[in-house]
Amino acid sequence: MPASSPAVDPTPPDTCGTPNIPSNLPSNLRKWNREHMKEFLEANQKEYELAEKHIAALYDQEVSGRAFL
């Protein structure tokens, strides 16, 4: 009987901590507008190593929660 290979977890390891979600944002990400997205990204800028120019680009392109997903 052939040896079975070990189980492989297909989920990639979490490389970042739990995101900081400001309490005033809607609980449903799909309802976030571009202002909500900007606030979330600024609150997590250090954790995700985001540059201001990248946050501004997403804001300027009117990326909402639905588009971000």
Biopython code that builds the backbone (N, CA, C, O; Angstrom):
import numpy as np
from Bio.PDB.StructureBuilder import StructureBuilder

atoms = [
    (1, "MET", "N", (0.840, -1.168, 0.000)),
    (1, "MET", "CA", (0.000, 0.000, 0.000)),
    (1, "MET", "C", (0.895, 1.245, 0.000)),
    (1, "MET", "O", (1.800, 1.346, 0.828)),
    (2, "PRO", "N", (0.653, 2.205, -0.926)),
    (2, "PRO", "CA", (1.510, 3.390, -0.994)),
    (2, "PRO", "C", (1.315, 4.282, 0.226)),
    (2, "PRO", "O", (0.218, 4.384, 0.776)),
    (3, "ALA", "N", (2.389, 4.914, 0.626)),
    (3, "ALA", "CA", (2.315, 5.851, 1.757)),
    (3, "ALA", "C", (1.548, 7.088, 1.331)),
    (3, "ALA", "O", (1.717, 7.589, 0.219)),
    (4, "SER", "N", (0.713, 7.567, 2.217)),
    (4, "SER", "CA", (-0.043, 8.775, 1.893)),
    (4, "SER", "C", (0.820, 10.000, 2.152)),
    (4, "SER", "O", (1.642, 10.017, 3.068)),
    (5, "SER", "N", (0.623, 11.011, 1.337)),
    (5, "SER", "CA", (1.387, 12.230, 1.519)),
    (5, "SER", "C", (0.740, 13.050, 2.638)),
    (5, "SER", "O", (-0.465, 12.949, 2.867)),
    (6, "PRO", "N", (1.537, 13.856, 3.330)),
    (6, "PRO", "CA", (0.990, 14.650, 4.425)),
    (6, "PRO", "C", (-0.026, 15.665, 3.912)),
    (6, "PRO", "O", (0.070, 16.145, 2.782)),
    (7, "ALA", "N", (-0.995, 15.978, 4.757)),
    (7, "ALA", "CA", (-2.012, 16.973, 4.393)),
    (7, "ALA", "C", (-1.349, 18.338, 4.257)),
    (7, "ALA", "O", (-0.492, 18.711, 5.057)),
    (8, "VAL", "N", (-1.753, 19.063, 3.244)),
    (8, "VAL", "CA", (-1.215, 20.399, 2.992)),
    (8, "VAL", "C", (-2.332, 21.401, 3.208)),
    (8, "VAL", "O", (-3.420, 21.266, 2.647)),
    (9, "ASP", "N", (-2.058, 22.398, 4.019)),
    (9, "ASP", "CA", (-3.035, 23.449, 4.263)),
    (9, "ASP", "C", (-2.962, 24.441, 3.105)),
    (9, "ASP", "O", (-1.938, 25.105, 2.940)),
    (10, "PRO", "N", (-4.033, 24.561, 2.284)),
    (10, "PRO", "CA", (-3.989, 25.467, 1.123)),
    (10, "PRO", "C", (-4.079, 26.944, 1.499)),
    (10, "PRO", "O", (-3.893, 27.807, 0.641)),
    (11, "THR", "N", (-4.358, 27.246, 2.753)),
    (11, "THR", "CA", (-4.493, 28.631, 3.185)),
    (11, "THR", "C", (-3.106, 29.219, 3.421)),
    (11, "THR", "O", (-2.327, 28.676, 4.204)),
    (12, "PRO", "N", (-2.792, 30.327, 2.750)),
    (12, "PRO", "CA", (-1.478, 30.934, 2.966)),
    (12, "PRO", "C", (-1.381, 31.480, 4.388)),
    (12, "PRO", "O", (-2.401, 31.851, 4.969)),
    (13, "PRO", "N", (-0.199, 31.536, 4.952)),
    (13, "PRO", "CA", (-0.051, 32.067, 6.307)),
    (13, "PRO", "C", (-0.431, 33.536, 6.353)),
    (13, "PRO", "O", (-0.245, 34.267, 5.380)),
    (14, "ASP", "N", (-0.958, 33.956, 7.474)),
    (14, "ASP", "CA", (-1.330, 35.351, 7.675)),
    (14, "ASP", "C", (-0.058, 36.142, 7.919)),
    (14, "ASP", "O", (0.604, 35.971, 8.943)),
    (15, "THR", "N", (0.283, 37.012, 6.971)),
    (15, "THR", "CA", (1.525, 37.769, 7.095)),
    (15, "THR", "C", (1.322, 39.098, 7.808)),
    (15, "THR", "O", (2.295, 39.755, 8.178)),
    (16, "CYS", "N", (0.083, 39.497, 8.004)),
    (16, "CYS", "CA", (-0.220, 40.745, 8.689)),
    (16, "CYS", "C", (-1.130, 40.446, 9.870)),
    (16, "CYS", "O", (-1.802, 39.416, 9.902)),
    (17, "GLY", "N", (-1.145, 41.332, 10.816)),
    (17, "GLY", "CA", (-2.029, 41.169, 11.960)),
    (17, "GLY", "C", (-3.468, 41.474, 11.578)),
    (17, "GLY", "O", (-3.777, 41.743, 10.417)),
    (18, "THR", "N", (-4.323, 41.427, 12.553)),
    (18, "THR", "CA", (-5.730, 41.742, 12.341)),
    (18, "THR", "C", (-5.854, 43.215, 11.978)),
    (18, "THR", "O", (-5.261, 44.066, 12.641)),
    (19, "PRO", "N", (-6.620, 43.529, 10.928)),
    (19, "PRO", "CA", (-6.731, 44.933, 10.521)),
    (19, "PRO", "C", (-7.454, 45.763, 11.569)),
    (19, "PRO", "O", (-8.321, 45.270, 12.290)),
    (20, "ASN", "N", (-7.084, 47.009, 11.634)),
    (20, "ASN", "CA", (-7.738, 47.975, 12.516)),
    (20, "ASN", "C", (-8.909, 48.558, 11.741)),
    (20, "ASN", "O", (-8.710, 49.292, 10.773)),
    (21, "ILE", "N", (-10.131, 48.237, 12.159)),
    (21, "ILE", "CA", (-11.317, 48.758, 11.486)),
    (21, "ILE", "C", (-11.922, 49.828, 12.382)),
    (21, "ILE", "O", (-12.482, 49.519, 13.434)),
    (22, "PRO", "N", (-11.811, 51.102, 11.963)),
    (22, "PRO", "CA", (-12.381, 52.176, 12.780)),
    (22, "PRO", "C", (-13.855, 51.915, 13.083)),
    (22, "PRO", "O", (-14.602, 51.466, 12.214)),
    (23, "SER", "N", (-14.266, 52.197, 14.309)),
    (23, "SER", "CA", (-15.614, 51.860, 14.784)),
    (23, "SER", "C", (-16.734, 52.600, 14.053)),
    (23, "SER", "O", (-17.878, 52.147, 14.066)),
    (24, "ASN", "N", (-16.428, 53.711, 13.425)),
    (24, "ASN", "CA", (-17.480, 54.464, 12.737)),
    (24, "ASN", "C", (-17.765, 53.958, 11.319)),
    (24, "ASN", "O", (-18.659, 54.476, 10.650)),
    (25, "LEU", "N", (-17.012, 52.949, 10.851)),
    (25, "LEU", "CA", (-17.237, 52.419, 9.498)),
    (25, "LEU", "C", (-18.360, 51.385, 9.522)),
    (25, "LEU", "O", (-18.533, 50.676, 10.513)),
    (26, "PRO", "N", (-19.129, 51.300, 8.422)),
    (26, "PRO", "CA", (-20.171, 50.271, 8.337)),
    (26, "PRO", "C", (-19.553, 48.882, 8.508)),
    (26, "PRO", "O", (-18.441, 48.631, 8.044)),
    (27, "SER", "N", (-20.272, 47.990, 9.172)),
    (27, "SER", "CA", (-19.748, 46.643, 9.402)),
    (27, "SER", "C", (-19.656, 45.836, 8.109)),
    (27, "SER", "O", (-18.859, 44.903, 8.014)),
    (28, "ASN", "N", (-20.470, 46.191, 7.115)),
    (28, "ASN", "CA", (-20.455, 45.502, 5.825)),
    (28, "ASN", "C", (-19.522, 46.246, 4.866)),
    (28, "ASN", "O", (-19.815, 47.364, 4.443)),
    (29, "LEU", "N", (-18.403, 45.617, 4.533)),
    (29, "LEU", "CA", (-17.407, 46.235, 3.653)),
    (29, "LEU", "C", (-17.998, 46.665, 2.316)),
    (29, "LEU", "O", (-17.550, 47.650, 1.729)),
    (30, "ARG", "N", (-18.994, 45.941, 1.833)),
    (30, "ARG", "CA", (-19.612, 46.288, 0.545)),
    (30, "ARG", "C", (-20.308, 47.647, 0.577)),
    (30, "ARG", "O", (-20.597, 48.217, -0.475)),
    (31, "LYS", "N", (-20.577, 48.165, 1.762)),
    (31, "LYS", "CA", (-21.247, 49.463, 1.886)),
    (31, "LYS", "C", (-20.273, 50.612, 2.092)),
    (31, "LYS", "O", (-20.685, 51.763, 2.234)),
    (32, "TRP", "N", (-18.989, 50.305, 2.109)),
    (32, "TRP", "CA", (-18.001, 51.359, 2.280)),
    (32, "TRP", "C", (-17.891, 52.200, 1.017)),
    (32, "TRP", "O", (-17.802, 51.669, -0.090)),
    (33, "ASN", "N", (-17.898, 53.521, 1.194)),
    (33, "ASN", "CA", (-17.660, 54.424, 0.071)),
    (33, "ASN", "C", (-16.164, 54.755, 0.043)),
    (33, "ASN", "O", (-15.382, 54.205, 0.818)),
    (34, "ARG", "N", (-15.789, 55.638, -0.840)),
    (34, "ARG", "CA", (-14.353, 55.932, -0.977)),
    (34, "ARG", "C", (-13.782, 56.614, 0.264)),
    (34, "ARG", "O", (-12.602, 56.444, 0.570)),
    (35, "GLU", "N", (-14.602, 57.383, 0.981)),
    (35, "GLU", "CA", (-14.149, 58.007, 2.231)),
    (35, "GLU", "C", (-13.862, 56.931, 3.279)),
    (35, "GLU", "O", (-12.867, 57.007, 4.000)),
    (36, "HIS", "N", (-14.744, 55.924, 3.360)),
    (36, "HIS", "CA", (-14.540, 54.817, 4.301)),
    (36, "HIS", "C", (-13.248, 54.067, 3.968)),
    (36, "HIS", "O", (-12.461, 53.735, 4.854)),
    (37, "MET", "N", (-13.050, 53.809, 2.681)),
    (37, "MET", "CA", (-11.850, 53.088, 2.255)),
    (37, "MET", "C", (-10.589, 53.853, 2.659)),
    (37, "MET", "O", (-9.634, 53.271, 3.173)),
    (38, "LYS", "N", (-10.601, 55.152, 2.421)),
    (38, "LYS", "CA", (-9.443, 55.975, 2.759)),
    (38, "LYS", "C", (-9.178, 55.933, 4.260)),
    (38, "LYS", "O", (-8.030, 55.812, 4.687)),
    (39, "GLU", "N", (-10.228, 56.032, 5.051)),
    (39, "GLU", "CA", (-10.072, 56.002, 6.503)),
    (39, "GLU", "C", (-9.500, 54.656, 6.964)),
    (39, "GLU", "O", (-8.611, 54.613, 7.814)),
    (40, "PHE", "N", (-10.012, 53.564, 6.401)),
    (40, "PHE", "CA", (-9.506, 52.238, 6.744)),
    (40, "PHE", "C", (-8.029, 52.103, 6.374)),
    (40, "PHE", "O", (-7.226, 51.638, 7.182)),
    (41, "LEU", "N", (-7.673, 52.507, 5.163)),
    (41, "LEU", "CA", (-6.290, 52.375, 4.709)),
    (41, "LEU", "C", (-5.347, 53.236, 5.540)),
    (41, "LEU", "O", (-4.235, 52.810, 5.853)),
    (42, "GLU", "N", (-5.776, 54.443, 5.899)),
    (42, "GLU", "CA", (-4.939, 55.300, 6.735)),
    (42, "GLU", "C", (-4.764, 54.706, 8.132)),
    (42, "GLU", "O", (-3.692, 54.821, 8.728)),
    (43, "ALA", "N", (-5.820, 54.069, 8.656)),
    (43, "ALA", "CA", (-5.741, 53.451, 9.983)),
    (43, "ALA", "C", (-4.806, 52.237, 9.979)),
    (43, "ALA", "O", (-4.304, 51.839, 11.030)),
    (44, "ASN", "N", (-4.572, 51.653, 8.808)),
    (44, "ASN", "CA", (-3.739, 50.455, 8.685)),
    (44, "ASN", "C", (-2.484, 50.685, 7.852)),
    (44, "ASN", "O", (-1.834, 49.735, 7.415)),
    (45, "GLN", "N", (-2.154, 51.939, 7.639)),
    (45, "GLN", "CA", (-1.047, 52.303, 6.753)),
    (45, "GLN", "C", (0.271, 51.659, 7.185)),
    (45, "GLN", "O", (0.997, 51.127, 6.345)),
    (46, "LYS", "N", (0.584, 51.700, 8.451)),
    (46, "LYS", "CA", (1.857, 51.146, 8.925)),
    (46, "LYS", "C", (1.841, 49.619, 8.837)),
    (46, "LYS", "O", (2.811, 49.011, 8.384)),
    (47, "GLU", "N", (0.742, 49.001, 9.269)),
    (47, "GLU", "CA", (0.636, 47.537, 9.268)),
    (47, "GLU", "C", (0.822, 46.950, 7.872)),
    (47, "GLU", "O", (1.480, 45.923, 7.704)),
    (48, "TYR", "N", (0.235, 47.614, 6.867)),
    (48, "TYR", "CA", (0.290, 47.102, 5.495)),
    (48, "TYR", "C", (1.337, 47.795, 4.633)),
    (48, "TYR", "O", (1.414, 47.566, 3.426)),
    (49, "GLU", "N", (2.152, 48.654, 5.274)),
    (49, "GLU", "CA", (3.231, 49.355, 4.585)),
    (49, "GLU", "C", (2.731, 50.087, 3.336)),
    (49, "GLU", "O", (3.268, 49.921, 2.241)),
    (50, "LEU", "N", (1.695, 50.896, 3.531)),
    (50, "LEU", "CA", (1.093, 51.650, 2.429)),
    (50, "LEU", "C", (1.673, 53.056, 2.365)),
    (50, "LEU", "O", (1.805, 53.730, 3.386)),
    (51, "ALA", "N", (2.012, 53.484, 1.181)),
    (51, "ALA", "CA", (2.479, 54.856, 0.975)),
    (51, "ALA", "C", (1.266, 55.766, 0.786)),
    (51, "ALA", "O", (0.232, 55.345, 0.267)),
    (52, "GLU", "N", (1.411, 57.009, 1.214)),
    (52, "GLU", "CA", (0.323, 57.987, 1.039)),
    (52, "GLU", "C", (-0.123, 58.063, -0.414)),
    (52, "GLU", "O", (-1.315, 58.181, -0.694)),
    (53, "LYS", "N", (0.833, 57.994, -1.343)),
    (53, "LYS", "CA", (0.493, 58.119, -2.760)),
    (53, "LYS", "C", (-0.402, 56.974, -3.219)),
    (53, "LYS", "O", (-1.228, 57.160, -4.112)),
    (54, "HIS", "N", (-0.253, 55.795, -2.624)),
    (54, "HIS", "CA", (-1.093, 54.658, -3.013)),
    (54, "HIS", "C", (-2.509, 54.805, -2.451)),
    (54, "HIS", "O", (-3.490, 54.469, -3.115)),
    (55, "ILE", "N", (-2.600, 55.308, -1.228)),
    (55, "ILE", "CA", (-3.918, 55.570, -0.644)),
    (55, "ILE", "C", (-4.622, 56.649, -1.466)),
    (55, "ILE", "O", (-5.811, 56.533, -1.764)),
    (56, "ALA", "N", (-3.885, 57.694, -1.829)),
    (56, "ALA", "CA", (-4.459, 58.783, -2.625)),
    (56, "ALA", "C", (-4.899, 58.284, -4.005)),
    (56, "ALA", "O", (-5.929, 58.714, -4.523)),
    (57, "ALA", "N", (-4.122, 57.381, -4.593)),
    (57, "ALA", "CA", (-4.485, 56.845, -5.916)),
    (57, "ALA", "C", (-5.794, 56.069, -5.843)),
    (57, "ALA", "O", (-6.650, 56.221, -6.714)),
    (58, "LEU", "N", (-5.961, 55.248, -4.825)),
    (58, "LEU", "CA", (-7.223, 54.500, -4.667)),
    (58, "LEU", "C", (-8.385, 55.460, -4.442)),
    (58, "LEU", "O", (-9.468, 55.273, -4.997)),
    (59, "TYR", "N", (-8.159, 56.478, -3.635)),
    (59, "TYR", "CA", (-9.202, 57.479, -3.375)),
    (59, "TYR", "C", (-9.559, 58.219, -4.668)),
    (59, "TYR", "O", (-10.736, 58.386, -4.988)),
    (60, "ASP", "N", (-8.545, 58.656, -5.401)),
    (60, "ASP", "CA", (-8.772, 59.399, -6.642)),
    (60, "ASP", "C", (-9.467, 58.551, -7.701)),
    (60, "ASP", "O", (-10.203, 59.079, -8.535)),
    (61, "GLN", "N", (-9.237, 57.245, -7.671)),
    (61, "GLN", "CA", (-9.896, 56.342, -8.618)),
    (61, "GLN", "C", (-11.285, 55.912, -8.130)),
    (61, "GLN", "O", (-11.940, 55.070, -8.744)),
    (62, "GLU", "N", (-11.717, 56.508, -7.013)),
    (62, "GLU", "CA", (-13.053, 56.270, -6.445)),
    (62, "GLU", "C", (-13.298, 54.791, -6.121)),
    (62, "GLU", "O", (-14.368, 54.249, -6.399)),
    (63, "VAL", "N", (-12.280, 54.153, -5.527)),
    (63, "VAL", "CA", (-12.409, 52.755, -5.131)),
    (63, "VAL", "C", (-13.254, 52.670, -3.862)),
    (63, "VAL", "O", (-12.912, 53.243, -2.828)),
    (64, "SER", "N", (-14.352, 51.950, -3.965)),
    (64, "SER", "CA", (-15.249, 51.740, -2.827)),
    (64, "SER", "C", (-14.989, 50.354, -2.248)),
    (64, "SER", "O", (-14.160, 49.605, -2.765)),
    (65, "GLY", "N", (-15.689, 50.022, -1.192)),
    (65, "GLY", "CA", (-15.534, 48.707, -0.573)),
    (65, "GLY", "C", (-15.865, 47.578, -1.530)),
    (65, "GLY", "O", (-15.156, 46.574, -1.577)),
    (66, "ARG", "N", (-16.932, 47.735, -2.287)),
    (66, "ARG", "CA", (-17.341, 46.682, -3.252)),
    (66, "ARG", "C", (-16.239, 46.451, -4.291)),
    (66, "ARG", "O", (-15.920, 45.307, -4.615)),
    (67, "ALA", "N", (-15.658, 47.544, -4.815)),
    (67, "ALA", "CA", (-14.589, 47.410, -5.811)),
    (67, "ALA", "C", (-13.323, 46.856, -5.166)),
    (67, "ALA", "O", (-12.577, 46.109, -5.799)),
    (68, "PHE", "N", (-13.085, 47.213, -3.930)),
    (68, "PHE", "CA", (-11.891, 46.757, -3.220)),
    (68, "PHE", "C", (-11.917, 45.238, -3.017)),
    (68, "PHE", "O", (-10.883, 44.576, -3.104)),
    (69, "LEU", "N", (-13.104, 44.697, -2.747)),
    (69, "LEU", "CA", (-13.225, 43.246, -2.582)),
    (69, "LEU", "C", (-12.814, 42.546, -3.845)),
    (69, "LEU", "O", (-12.845, 41.317, -3.907)),
]
sb = StructureBuilder()
sb.init_structure("model")
sb.init_model(0)
sb.init_chain("A")
sb.init_seg("    ")
for serial, (resi, resn, name, xyz) in enumerate(atoms, 1):
    if name == "N":
        sb.init_residue(resn, " ", resi, " ")
    sb.init_atom(name, np.array(xyz, "f"), 0.0, 1.0, " ", f" {name:<3s}", serial, name[0])
structure = sb.get_structure()
